[in-house]
Amino acid sequence: MSRFTLTRRGGLAAVERTVRVVGGPGLTMVAVFLLRGSSGPAVLAWVGFALLGLGLVATGAGGYCPLYARLGFGRSRLIGGLRYGKD
């Protein structure tokens, strides 16, 4: 039997969830601020950054990242819950 037990693929650790929930709105606000003075192709870039910020908030709040799950990342823990680490 392995020392590690998979908890959930795509699951986010508490620190990463916090960074996403705090950083996502910041990225969105910067993108919206810069969007106001832009024109042409730059508008699409800033809209993309704003959507990325909203996606970070959504994945951070939910604690699950579909991209991480697709790439096979996940959280695992030692039996007994003493340490967290990668698979």
C-alpha positions, 0 to 999 in steps of 0.5 A: 500500500502506498504511503500517499492517498489521493484526495482529489485531482484538481483540488487546490491547497488553502494557500493557493485558494487564498491567492486566487481569491485575492489576486483574481479581483486585482487582475480583473480591476487592473484589466478593466482600468486599462481597458477604458483607455484602449482601442483595437486589438488591445481591447481583446487582450484586456477583456481576456485578462479580466475573464482570467481574473474572474476564472481565478476567483471562481476556481479559488472559491470552489477549491477545484481547478479543471485545468489541474484535473486535466493535467493530472495535478492533485493534492495527496496526503500522508496517511494520518494527514500530517503532510501535504504534497504532490502525487 
